[in-house]
Structure formats: structure tokens, C-alpha cells
Amino acid sequence: MNSTTMIPGFPALVREFFCQRLIAQQNASARTVASYRDMFRLLLPFFAECRGRPLTTLTLADLDAPAVLAFLDHLEQQRGNSIRTRNVRLAALRSFLKYAAARDPTCLPVVQRVLAIPMKRFQRPLLGYLSREEMAAILVAPDESTWSGQRDRVLFALMYNTGARVSEAIGLRRADVTLSSSRTMRINGKGRKQRVIPLWGSTADCLREWLPRIGQEPESPLFPNTHGGPLSRSGVEDRLHEAVQAATRNCPTLNGRRISPHTLRHTTAMHLLQSGVDITVIAIWLGHESTETTHLYVEANLTMKEKALSRIEEMPSPPLRYRADDELLRFLEEL
């Protein structure tokens, strides 16, 4: 048997990447596998259409740099994806190509040119968060006379208390709640890292009232939908949008605001920071990999910046005088 017969074809490489590299070797989470799967679901039909050939005839050499760049442009321009999403797809493709190049070294030059494609830079807006008055208005907005309204009140209170991501909140189970010896919530975060967050007495009281209304099995979803399954991400977004609309009547500053479930997480972090909690504790609270991510909240906290500025004695500004080259300087500054 010669060496060429040992090189798997493109379909076999894709199967190996999922079954051996991601699942067997890396033990990747279901979310990670789904992200890579979505990339291929978009990539393969695009390449088949570009090459004018069936999917079964595609090879690793077809994934050259010009075609990959065309695919990335397609994501942004035709599908309307954000630059963040574009970069996520490119990162997934890079990971696959690194694995594939090791299995098929003959395609290494093609792979290297694709790996040289940089991540696209994008503007990072300031983090949006809610004031305490706005957060309080949202927490009481759901109609507590209905089952879904009661669930939403507990859900939003818990998300604000713990700073949980929406994916973490909808993945909570009844067994994750402890209300006996201590009031805590166990959260399964990114990278399968667990963290335990203490609960306020008010949040614990809401949970005690809510638990008898859901399934009694330990693995029952803590926040089920009307069919008994866990709420979806879009379901939480819709319920939050409805709560914000109701809260706007009593809190006009919410009018016109774009508030997502992640805004509640930002709000938790900002309120902890404004209360004087150390930034390393906030990083642990939110499940951040490092405090570099948490520093974004310091940058967004205008109140802290104003307090810092007030401690510095203001220097008098000298009067401006016209110089012949002022016009040229202004031109250069506007470039």
C-alpha cells in the first residue's frame, strides 16, 4: 500500500475532525461542536456553488484563500452577519485546516495562505447597562398573576443576582439550586467551568415560591417553557423585550433602549463595581477567563471617571492665538 492511499478525502477529513479531534480528543462541549457544524453548513453549499460542482467532489485544495475571502464577504454582505460572527467562522475554519494539513501535508501551501487571512478589526462600543431604577422597573414588570409572568420575574431576578449568561440561565436545572444550609446557585459556564454564586434573600424567596410550580425531578429545567422543556435563547429575548415594554410606562428612561439578556449581565457587573467590589471578585463572579475582560466595565463607568477627574486640580487653559500655519494644522488633524 502506497502513502497516497493513507490520505483521507475531504469528506473523511471533516468526519475525522468532528468525531476524533473535537469529540474524542478535545472533548469539546456541545456548543462548540454546534458552532463548527454551523460553519460547515454555510461553507460547503457556498463552495459547491462557487466551484459549480457537487459537494461530494470538493477537495481540500478548493478551500484556497481567494475562495475563503469570498465566503467571508458573503457572510457580511449577503447574510448580514456582524464582523464578530465573521471572525468566529474564520476561527472555526482555521482550526479545521490546521488539523487537515497535518493529515494531508500536500495541501499545506494552500492551508498556509488561508491561515494568513487576519481577523477583521471592528469598533468596540461601550458596554450598555441599566441604572438601579431601570433594573428595578424591569424586575417587577412581568405579570405575576400568570404562570409565565411568575417564571419571568424569577428568571430576571436570578440573572441580575448572578450575572449569568443567557445560555447559562436556560441551562439551569432544579438540582443546581441550594436553599437549605446556604442560598447558592451552581452555574455551568463556558469551557465546562462551574461556579457557585450566593443568592440574595429576596432571590431565594422567589425561588422557594417558584420551585413547587415546576417539575420535581433534579434534572428538570429551572425555567421551563409551556411544553416543559427549557426556554430557548430567543424565548428569553422575547420575554425580556415584553418586560421592558411594560416597564417603560413607569420608567421613561427605558424608552428606545436596546436591552438584551446580556445587558442584565453587564448591569450586574457594573453595580458590583460601583459598590466597591474588587475587580478580581467580579471576574470570578461572572466566570471570566481573566480580569482583562472585566476591565471593560471600568472603562464604561463614567461615574468613576468623573470622581477621578474631580480629584485633580483643574489647570487654567492658555488663550489660543492665531498662527499662520493653524489652517494647515487643522487640515492635518482632520485627515
N, C-alpha and C positions, 0 to 999 in steps of 0.2 A: 504494500500500500504506500503510495507516494504522499508527500506532505500536503499537496493541494487538496487531497480528499479530506484532510482533517480540518480545513477551514469551513466553518458553517456559513450557510447562505444568510441573506438579510433577515428573512422571517425567523430563522432559527436563532439568530443573534438577538432579536427582540424578545423572543420567548425566554432565552437564557438570561437576558438582563433582568427580566421581571422575576422569574422563578428562582434563579440561582443567586444573582447579585443582590437584588433588593430584598427578597423574602428570606432565602436560605442563609445568605452570608451576612447581610446587614440587619436582618430582622426589622425592616422598615415598617413604620406604622401604616395603618390603612389609609390615613390621609395622604401620606407621602406617595404611596402606590397609586392612589387615585389621581394625584397631581401629575405624575408621569404618564398615566394612562390617558388623561385628558390631552396632554401634549401630543401624543401619538395619534389620537383620534382627529386632531386638527391637522397634524403634519402630513400623515400618509395620503389622505384624499387630495390635499393641495399638491403634493409632489406627483401623484399619479396624473392629475390634470395638467400640470406643467410639462411633464415628460410625454404626455399623450400615450401612456402605456398602462396596462392593468397593474393593480397593487402587487400582484404575485410576481411580477417581473422586475420590481425595483431592486436595486443593489445598494450597497453602502457607498459606492462611488457616486451615486446620484445625489447624495447629500453634500454637494460641494458648496463652497462659500457663497457664490452668487445666488444659488437657489435658496440657501438658508436666509440670506438677507432679503430676498423677495418674500419669503414666508413671514419674516418678522414685520416687513412693511404691510403685508396683507393683514396681519393681526391688528395693527394700529389703524390702518386706513379703511379697510373693508369691514372688519369686525368691530371696530371702535374700541378695542382694548386699550387700557392705560399703559404707560411706559413700565410701570411696576409689573403688570401682567406679562408684558413682552419680555422683561428680564427674567421672570420666573420660568417662562417657556424655554428661553435660551439656556438657562442654568440646567434645566432638566435634559435638554438635548446634549449639552456639553458632557454631562455625567454619562449618558449613554455612549457617546462617541469615544470617551476615554476607555470605557470597557471594551467597546467594539474594536478599537485599534489594537488592543492587546491580544484579541482573538484573531484579528485579521491584519497583520502588520503591513500587508501590501497596500492598504488604504491609508497608511499613516500620513503621507503628504496631504491628502485631501482633508483628513481629520485635523491636522495642524492648522490649516488655513481657516477652518471653521472655528477652532479654539481661539484663534487670534481676533475674532469678532468681539469687540468690547461691549460691556454692559452700557446701556444708554443712560446718560445722566438726566435727571429730572428735578424740577423745582419741588422743594420740600416745604409745604405750607406749615404755618404754626399750628400746633395742636389745639383743637377746639374742645372746650369743656364748659360745664354748666356752673352757675352760681349755686349757693346753697338754697336760695329761694326757688330757683328754677328746678333743681333736683327734687325738692320737697313737693312742688306742684305736680311733677310727673308721677311721683310715688303714690299720691292719693287720687290720681286721675282715673284709673280703671274702676269700672262699676262693680262694687263689692257685693251687689245683690245677685250677680251671676257667677256661675262656676268658673268661666273663663276670666272674668274680672278678678276674682279672688286669686286665681293662679298667676295672673299678670302682676298683681300687687306684690306677691311673694317673690316672683321671679326678678322684678326690677329692684326690689329691696335687697335681694341676695347679690345681684350683680354689682350694685353700688357698694354693699358691705365688703365684698371680697375682691372687687376689681376683676372678676372673671371675664375671659374672652367669651364671645357668644358660643363658640364651638365647645368650650369647657362647660358652660352653663347648661346647654341642651344635652350634654353627655352625663350629667349628674344622675346618680341613682339614689334610691332610698337609703341604701347601706352607707352612703357617703356622709350622712348626717349623724352627728352625735349631739344629743341634748340631755344626757343624763349627768355624768360626772363633770363634764365640761361642755361648753357650747362651741362646736367646731364644725367646719366643712372641709372634707378632703376633696381636692381638685386634681384631676389628671390633666396635666398641662402638655405643652409641646415637648417632643422628644421623650414622651412617656415619663416625664418627671412629675412626681406627685408633690403637692404642698398642702399644708393644713393651715386654714385661716380661722382665727377666732371670730365669733359672731356677737353682735350687739344683742342685748336682751330683747329689744324690740323685734329684731330679725328672728331670734329664736322663738319668740311668742307667735309670730306669724307662721313659722314652720310647724309649731305644735298644733295650730288650728288647721293647717293645710294637710298634714300627713294622713289623717283619717279619711280624707276625700280622694285619695289615690290608691293604687294597688299596694297590697301589703307584702308582696314578695320583696326580698332585699334588692333584687336587680330591676325592680320596677322603675320606670323613668320618674324622676322627681317632678318634672314639668311635662306631663303628657299632653298630647292633643286630644281632640274629641273622640278619636278612634283608639286611644290607649297607647299609641306609640309616642316616641319622643318628639318634641317640637322640632321643626326644621329651622335653619338659619333664616330663611325668608319669612317663616311664620313669626319669629321673634321680631324681625324688622317691621312687619305689618302691624303687629300688636303695639310696638313702641310708637310707630307713627300715629296710630289711633289715640294712644295715651297723650302724646304731645299735642295733638289737635284739641283734645278735651282740656288739657292743662292750660292752653293758650288763653282760654276765656278768663282765667283767674290770674294768669301771669303773662301779660302782653309782650314781655321781652323775648318770649319763645317764638313769637310770630315771625315766620320767614326763615327760621333757623333750620339748617340741615343737621338733624340729630340721628345718629346711628347707634346700634348697640355698643360699638367701640367708644362712642362719646362717653358713655357711662363709665367705662374703664378709665378713660382719661380724667374724668371728673373725680373718681376715687383717688387716683394718684395725686392730682392737684390739691385736693382737700387735705390729704395726708401731709403733703409738702408744706402747705400754708399753716398747718397745725404744728409745725416744727419737727415732724418725724424725720429721722435721718434718711438720707437718700439710699443708703445700702439696705435699710429695712424695707423701704418702698420697693426696691428691686426684688427682694425676696418675696414680698407680699404679692407682686404682680407676676412672679415667675420669669423675670428677665434673666437672660444668659449672663449679662454683665451690667454694671451701672452706667455704661456709655449710653445705652438706650434710655435709661431713666433720666439722664441729664437733659433730655429734650424737654422735660417738664419744667426744669429750672429755666431754660431758655424762653419758655412760653409764659412764665409767671411774671406779668408786668408789675404786679404789686410789689414783689420782692425787689425788682429792679428800681422802682420808684423809691423804695425805702433806702436802697443802697445809694442812690443819687442824692437823696436828702442829707446824707451824712458827709457829703463833700461840699466844701465851701465853694460857692459859685464864683468864678473868675470873671472880672469885667472884660467885655469884648472890645478891642480897639476899633475906632471908627474906620470904615472902609474908604479908601481913597482910589480914585480912578487912575489907572496907568494905561499907557498907550497899548500895551500888549494884553489888556484884560479881555478884549474881544477874542483874541486868538486862544487864550487860556480857556475861556468859556466854550469855544468850539471844540477844543481837545477834550474837555471834560464831558461833553455831550456825546462823544463817539462811543 
